[in-house]
Amino acid sequence: MTAARSPLTSADRPQPGLRERKKIKTREAIRAATYALVEEQGYDATTIEQIAERAEVSPSTVFRYFPTKEDIVLTDEYDPVLLEEVRSRPADEPWPDTIRSVLREAVRTGVDADLEVARLRTRLMVEVPAVRSRMMESMSVTGRLLCTAIGERTGRDPDSLEVRVYAMALIGGLMETSLYWAEKGHQDDFTSLVDRTLLVLQHGLPRENP
């Protein structure tokens, strides 16, 4: 996902314990240090050692939380709760409405939480091939989770060709939307772009330009 923080929250979801809160605080410190350094000196010039020093942790701690520098920029906490959010939707809700609601809310809340970080991440996707490549790998994992969610809601085999194609079409569409947003200088409202993307995936290419 594009947002850097967990986009959806629930009052009914158990609050993390002290140990988990410490982990979250460390992850956020590493991310904040990385974003600040990238803004100051560029992505390529930013090293893990510099990130560790700025975040006041060791380089080994950085690698324990994020295997690569690209992961620091891209990793968020949304994927683990994706399936949970889909499951929480009304059982009789049409599948296209479910996926539209969950993804739209994730994008809206994530961008609202930190617009500048969302802009930085998508800009790096455009400018840095390693970031873009890692994003494709990351979104492939998200696609597998979507396959599971689609299978549960539709009664289809989550490993069937049709489900896999549909899920990865969604993922590919969201990635292209992120790239488009950055390439156009972040002038458009990102949530509106996601709406347009989901409409194209649901109904096909419109007859007229939007």
KOLRODO-753153 format. One line per 10 residues: number of its first residue (from 1); for each residue x, y, z of C-alpha. Coordinates in nm, 2 decimals. Layout:
BEGIN
NUM> X Y Z ~ ...
END
This chain:
BEGIN
1> 0.00 0.00 0.00 ~ 0.09 0.36 -0.05 ~ 0.04 0.47 0.31 ~ 0.33 0.43 0.55 ~ 0.12 0.37 0.85 ~ -0.16 0.13 0.94 ~ -0.46 0.29 0.76 ~ -0.75 0.13 0.93 ~ -0.81 0.11 1.30 ~ -1.09 -0.04 1.50
11> -1.21 0.04 1.85 ~ -1.27 -0.33 1.90 ~ -0.92 -0.44 1.80 ~ -0.70 -0.52 2.11 ~ -0.44 -0.26 2.18 ~ -0.08 -0.38 2.15 ~ 0.11 -0.46 2.46 ~ 0.42 -0.28 2.59 ~ 0.67 -0.49 2.39 ~ 0.48 -0.44 2.06
21> 0.45 -0.07 2.13 ~ 0.82 -0.05 2.17 ~ 0.87 -0.23 1.84 ~ 0.62 0.01 1.67 ~ 0.81 0.31 1.82 ~ 1.14 0.17 1.69 ~ 1.00 0.11 1.34 ~ 0.86 0.46 1.33 ~ 1.19 0.61 1.44 ~ 1.38 0.43 1.17
31> 1.12 0.54 0.90 ~ 1.13 0.90 1.02 ~ 1.51 0.90 1.01 ~ 1.51 0.76 0.66 ~ 1.25 1.00 0.53 ~ 1.44 1.30 0.68 ~ 1.78 1.19 0.54 ~ 1.63 1.12 0.19 ~ 1.48 1.46 0.18 ~ 1.81 1.62 0.29
41> 2.05 1.43 0.07 ~ 1.87 1.20 -0.17 ~ 1.80 0.83 -0.16 ~ 2.12 0.69 -0.30 ~ 2.34 0.90 -0.06 ~ 2.15 0.78 0.24 ~ 2.31 0.48 0.41 ~ 2.19 0.23 0.67 ~ 2.46 0.36 0.91 ~ 2.33 0.71 0.88
51> 1.98 0.59 0.93 ~ 2.08 0.40 1.24 ~ 2.27 0.70 1.38 ~ 1.97 0.94 1.32 ~ 1.72 0.69 1.47 ~ 1.96 0.62 1.77 ~ 1.97 0.24 1.70 ~ 2.23 0.01 1.57 ~ 2.26 -0.09 1.20 ~ 2.18 -0.45 1.30
61> 1.86 -0.32 1.46 ~ 1.76 -0.15 1.13 ~ 1.82 -0.47 0.94 ~ 1.62 -0.67 1.20 ~ 1.32 -0.45 1.13 ~ 1.38 -0.39 0.76 ~ 1.58 -0.64 0.54 ~ 1.66 -0.37 0.28 ~ 1.67 0.01 0.26 ~ 1.38 -0.01 0.01
71> 1.17 -0.19 0.27 ~ 1.21 0.11 0.51 ~ 1.05 0.33 0.25 ~ 0.77 0.09 0.15 ~ 0.68 -0.14 0.44 ~ 0.35 -0.06 0.62 ~ 0.13 -0.24 0.87 ~ -0.18 -0.26 0.65 ~ -0.13 -0.60 0.48 ~ -0.16 -0.80 0.80
81> -0.51 -0.66 0.87 ~ -0.63 -0.66 0.51 ~ -0.80 -0.99 0.54 ~ -0.95 -0.89 0.87 ~ -1.10 -0.57 0.72 ~ -1.25 -0.76 0.43 ~ -1.40 -1.01 0.67 ~ -1.56 -0.73 0.88 ~ -1.77 -0.61 0.58 ~ -2.14 -0.71 0.56
91> -2.18 -1.07 0.44 ~ -2.44 -0.97 0.18 ~ -2.24 -0.68 0.04 ~ -2.14 -0.72 -0.33 ~ -1.78 -0.81 -0.37 ~ -1.69 -0.50 -0.59 ~ -1.84 -0.28 -0.32 ~ -1.64 -0.46 -0.05 ~ -1.30 -0.42 -0.22 ~ -1.38 -0.06 -0.32
101> -1.47 0.03 0.04 ~ -1.17 -0.14 0.20 ~ -0.91 -0.01 -0.05 ~ -1.05 0.34 -0.07 ~ -1.06 0.38 0.31 ~ -0.70 0.24 0.33 ~ -0.58 0.49 0.08 ~ -0.78 0.79 0.22 ~ -0.67 0.73 0.58 ~ -0.31 0.66 0.49
111> -0.27 0.97 0.27 ~ -0.45 1.19 0.53 ~ -0.22 1.06 0.80 ~ 0.09 1.19 0.63 ~ 0.05 1.34 0.29 ~ 0.42 1.44 0.25 ~ 0.54 1.08 0.33 ~ 0.29 0.94 0.07 ~ 0.43 1.19 -0.19 ~ 0.79 1.10 -0.10
121> 0.73 0.72 -0.13 ~ 0.55 0.75 -0.46 ~ 0.82 0.99 -0.60 ~ 1.09 0.74 -0.50 ~ 0.89 0.46 -0.68 ~ 0.92 0.67 -1.00 ~ 1.28 0.79 -0.95 ~ 1.45 0.48 -0.80 ~ 1.43 0.15 -0.99 ~ 1.52 -0.05 -0.68
131> 1.23 0.10 -0.49 ~ 0.99 0.03 -0.78 ~ 1.11 -0.33 -0.81 ~ 1.07 -0.39 -0.43 ~ 0.73 -0.24 -0.45 ~ 0.63 -0.49 -0.71 ~ 0.75 -0.77 -0.49 ~ 0.57 -0.63 -0.19 ~ 0.24 -0.59 -0.38 ~ 0.26 -0.94 -0.50
141> 0.23 -1.05 -0.14 ~ -0.07 -0.82 -0.10 ~ -0.22 -0.98 -0.40 ~ -0.20 -1.33 -0.24 ~ -0.38 -1.19 0.06 ~ -0.65 -1.05 -0.17 ~ -0.68 -1.40 -0.33 ~ -0.76 -1.54 0.01 ~ -1.01 -1.27 0.08 ~ -1.18 -1.31 -0.26
151> -1.20 -1.68 -0.22 ~ -1.37 -1.64 0.12 ~ -1.62 -1.39 0.00 ~ -1.71 -1.55 -0.34 ~ -1.67 -1.92 -0.26 ~ -1.41 -1.96 -0.53 ~ -1.08 -2.14 -0.51 ~ -0.83 -1.86 -0.41 ~ -0.56 -2.03 -0.62 ~ -0.78 -2.04 -0.93
161> -0.66 -1.86 -1.24 ~ -0.97 -1.63 -1.24 ~ -0.92 -1.52 -0.88 ~ -0.54 -1.47 -0.92 ~ -0.59 -1.26 -1.23 ~ -0.85 -1.05 -1.07 ~ -0.65 -0.99 -0.75 ~ -0.33 -0.90 -0.94 ~ -0.53 -0.67 -1.17 ~ -0.63 -0.48 -0.86
171> -0.27 -0.47 -0.73 ~ -0.13 -0.37 -1.07 ~ -0.40 -0.10 -1.10 ~ -0.31 0.05 -0.76 ~ 0.06 0.05 -0.84 ~ 0.00 0.23 -1.17 ~ -0.22 0.48 -0.99 ~ 0.06 0.55 -0.75 ~ 0.31 0.60 -1.03 ~ 0.06 0.82 -1.22
181> 0.00 1.04 -0.92 ~ 0.38 1.10 -0.87 ~ 0.45 1.15 -1.24 ~ 0.18 1.42 -1.25 ~ 0.34 1.60 -0.96 ~ 0.09 1.49 -0.70 ~ -0.16 1.74 -0.84 ~ -0.46 1.52 -0.83 ~ -0.65 1.39 -0.53 ~ -0.51 1.04 -0.48
191> -0.84 0.90 -0.34 ~ -1.02 1.02 -0.65 ~ -0.76 0.85 -0.87 ~ -0.81 0.53 -0.69 ~ -1.18 0.56 -0.74 ~ -1.12 0.60 -1.12 ~ -0.89 0.30 -1.11 ~ -1.15 0.08 -0.94 ~ -1.42 0.19 -1.18 ~ -1.20 0.09 -1.48
201> -1.13 -0.25 -1.33 ~ -1.50 -0.30 -1.26 ~ -1.65 -0.17 -1.58 ~ -1.37 -0.15 -1.83 ~ -1.23 0.14 -2.02 ~ -1.49 0.43 -2.04 ~ -1.60 0.55 -2.38 ~ -1.50 0.91 -2.30 ~ -1.21 1.07 -2.12 ~ -1.28 1.15 -1.75
END
